[in-house]
Amino acid sequence: MEDSEPLDQIGYESGEDEQPITAQKVLEILEKAWLNERLSPIILPHQTEMLDLMLSQLAYMEERIKQLDKNDFRSVAHRMELERIRYIIASYLRCRLSKIETFTQAIIKDEESRSQAEKRLSEEETVFAREYLSNMETHFQQLVLRHMPRSFPDDPRRRIVQPNLNSHVFIRAAENVDSVVLRDDEEEVDLEQGSQHIVPFNLVADLVVKGKVDLI
């Protein structure tokens, strides 16, 4: 998106003091969310608002490209950029759906314990997760459970698959962060913006969710 026009203000950042936001900023947020989602063992807060803004911008860019000659270099460059953005969005959504399908019960259980402001699934993802779990339980009941004795002690439905929070991840501090535990010895260190570390995910999960560190 090298042309200045596709980088116009396309919305406002949420918060008490709403600030204008450009397409370039939205793309940066989505790229960061995409990389973090791919590398995080848990599902992270959804970016529905940013996705909606970018999809609107893509539609705008497509209309602008139609006005250019197909042999115009700007047309070729913008079409390549459109495909790149579409790939990021599709990959981001596929990654989240894969986690929902793998850890359905755990994710739904965690979502039910969170306040509305802390929900990590979008409304559409929540509907999908509940329908997916219901369909899986119905399918499992028809194929397996009805053939088991009623007194079967270990009901497979009680087994909740959890993500591995102890897996190690590479992180980069997005800002200065004080008093962070990076090892199991509970020694606290201060992270400098841009510094990189390898740590068990569970020790920095909250920092990832809050955007204070990025996964790399």
RADA-V632064 format. One record per backbone hydrogen bond with DSSP energy under -1.0 kcal/mol. CO is the residue of the C=O (numbers start at 1). NH is the residue of the N-H. Records with the same first field share a line. If there is no record, write none. Layout:
# RADA-V632064
CO->NH / NH
This chain:
# RADA-V632064
4->7
5->8
11->21
19->13
21->10 / 11
22->26
23->27
24->28
25->29
26->30
27->31
28->32
29->33
30->34
31->35
32->36
33->37
34->38
35->39
36->40
47->51
48->52
49->53
50->54
51->55
52->56
53->57
54->58
55->59
56->60
57->61
58->62
59->63
60->64
61->65
62->66
65->68
69->72
72->76
73->77
74->78
75->79
76->80
77->81
78->82
79->83
80->84
81->85
82->86
83->87
84->88
85->89
86->90
87->91
88->92
89->93
90->94
91->95
92->96
93->97
94->98
95->99
96->100
97->101
98->102
99->103
103->107
104->108
105->109
106->110
107->111
108->112
111->114
122->126
123->127
124->128
125->129
126->130
127->131
128->132
129->133
130->134
131->135
132->136
133->137
134->138
135->139
136->140
137->141
138->142
139->143
140->144 / 145
141->146
144->147
145->148
149->152
155->158
156->159
163->165
164->167
165->202
167->201
169->199
170->216
171->197
172->214
173->194
177->191
180->189
183->186
189->180
191->177
192->195
195->173
197->171
199->169
200->203
201->204 / 205
204->208
205->209
206->210
207->212 / 213
208->211
212->174
214->172
